Amino acid sequence: MKITFVDAGVLIAAARGKDEQGRRAMAILDDPDRVFASSGFVRLEVLPKARYQRENLEAELYETFFESVRYWATVNEKLIANAFTEAVTDGLSAMDALHVAAAVDVGASELVTTEGPRKPIHRVTSVLIKTIHAKADGSST
């Protein structure tokens, strides 16, 4: 089984997407050869807004995903320090750095994102980055 950490964009694409990216996101989430890892950061990015806006089906998809997560990153000072190092090393945004550090913390095999291939997250070497972005030139999963 492959331990897969998905970022918030993948969950949003799965919940809202009727396009190719949405189909790719669902293919990741439905893959029986994957077990999932996540963090409180991803949960915070997607669930409160869906609940606030009363997007019940969207919130239900997120809740179902989080119930299926087998590996949860421990949010502590070490993870924050590792995220800072990732951000400085690869020029990542704060949230991308937190996701990368969380994926590394749980021993994920891969981090799947919606970010395009030219975005800074693809500079990361501490965990394999895969994208479902439509313009990934064959590098989508």
C-alpha positions in Angstrom: 0.0 0.0 0.0 1.2 3.5 -0.9 0.9 6.2 1.8 -0.5 9.2 0.0 -0.8 12.7 1.4 -3.2 14.8 -0.6 -3.3 18.6 -0.3 -6.5 20.6 0.1 -6.7 21.3 -3.7 -7.1 17.6 -4.4 -10.0 17.4 -2.0 -11.6 20.5 -3.3 -11.2 19.2 -6.9 -12.9 15.9 -5.9 -15.8 17.7 -4.2 -16.4 20.4 -6.7 -14.9 19.3 -10.0 -16.9 18.0 -12.9 -13.8 18.4 -15.1 -10.8 16.3 -15.8 -9.0 17.5 -12.7 -12.0 16.5 -10.6 -12.0 13.1 -12.2 -8.3 12.7 -11.5 -8.8 13.7 -7.9 -11.6 11.1 -7.4 -9.3 8.5 -9.1 -6.7 9.2 -6.4 -9.2 9.0 -3.6 -10.8 5.9 -4.9 -7.5 4.0 -5.5 -7.6 0.8 -3.5 -3.7 0.7 -3.5 -3.5 3.9 -1.5 -3.9 4.6 2.2 -4.2 8.2 3.2 -2.3 10.6 5.4 -3.3 14.0 6.4 -3.0 16.8 9.0 -5.1 19.3 10.9 -3.9 21.9 8.4 -5.7 20.2 5.5 -8.8 19.7 7.6 -8.7 23.4 8.5 -8.3 24.4 4.9 -11.4 22.6 3.6 -14.0 21.7 6.2 -14.9 24.9 8.0 -15.7 26.9 4.9 -17.8 24.1 3.4 -19.7 23.9 6.7 -20.1 27.6 7.0 -21.5 27.9 3.5 -23.7 24.9 4.2 -22.2 22.9 1.3 -23.4 19.7 2.9 -22.4 17.3 0.2 -18.9 18.9 0.0 -18.5 18.8 3.7 -19.7 15.1 3.7 -17.0 14.2 1.2 -14.3 15.9 3.3 -15.6 14.2 6.5 -15.6 10.8 4.8 -12.1 11.3 3.6 -10.8 12.4 7.0 -12.5 9.4 8.6 -10.6 7.2 6.2 -7.2 8.7 7.0 -4.9 6.2 8.6 -1.9 8.4 9.3 -2.2 11.8 11.0 0.8 14.2 11.2 1.6 15.4 14.7 1.4 19.2 14.8 4.2 20.3 17.1 7.2 22.6 17.1 9.4 20.0 15.3 6.9 19.9 12.4 6.7 23.7 12.2 10.6 23.9 12.2 10.7 21.3 9.4 8.1 23.3 7.5 10.2 26.5 7.9 13.3 24.6 6.5 11.3 23.3 3.6 9.9 26.9 2.9 13.4 28.4 2.9 15.0 25.6 1.0 12.5 25.4 -1.8 10.7 28.8 -1.8 7.4 27.3 -0.6 4.3 29.2 0.7 3.6 28.6 4.4 0.8 26.1 3.7 2.7 24.1 1.1 5.6 23.9 3.5 3.3 22.7 6.3 1.8 20.0 4.0 5.3 18.8 2.9 6.5 18.7 6.5 3.4 16.8 7.5 3.8 14.3 4.6 7.4 13.7 5.6 6.3 13.4 9.3 4.0 10.5 8.5 6.3 8.8 6.1 4.2 9.4 3.0 5.4 7.9 -0.2 3.9 10.8 -2.1 2.2 14.1 -1.8 -0.5 14.7 -4.5 -1.3 18.3 -5.3 -3.3 20.3 -7.9 -0.3 22.7 -8.3 1.1 23.0 -11.8 4.5 21.7 -12.6 6.2 25.1 -12.5 5.1 25.9 -8.9 7.7 25.8 -6.1 6.3 22.7 -4.5 7.8 20.7 -7.4 11.3 21.6 -6.2 10.8 19.5 -3.1 13.0 16.5 -2.7 12.0 15.3 0.8 8.8 13.6 -0.6 7.7 12.6 -4.1 5.4 15.3 -5.4 2.7 14.3 -8.0 0.2 16.5 -9.6 -3.3 16.1 -11.1 -3.0 19.5 -12.8 -4.3 19.4 -16.3 -1.2 20.9 -17.8 1.3 18.6 -16.2 2.5 17.1 -19.5 2.1 13.5 -18.5 3.3 13.9 -14.9 -0.2 13.7 -13.4 -1.2 10.6 -11.5 
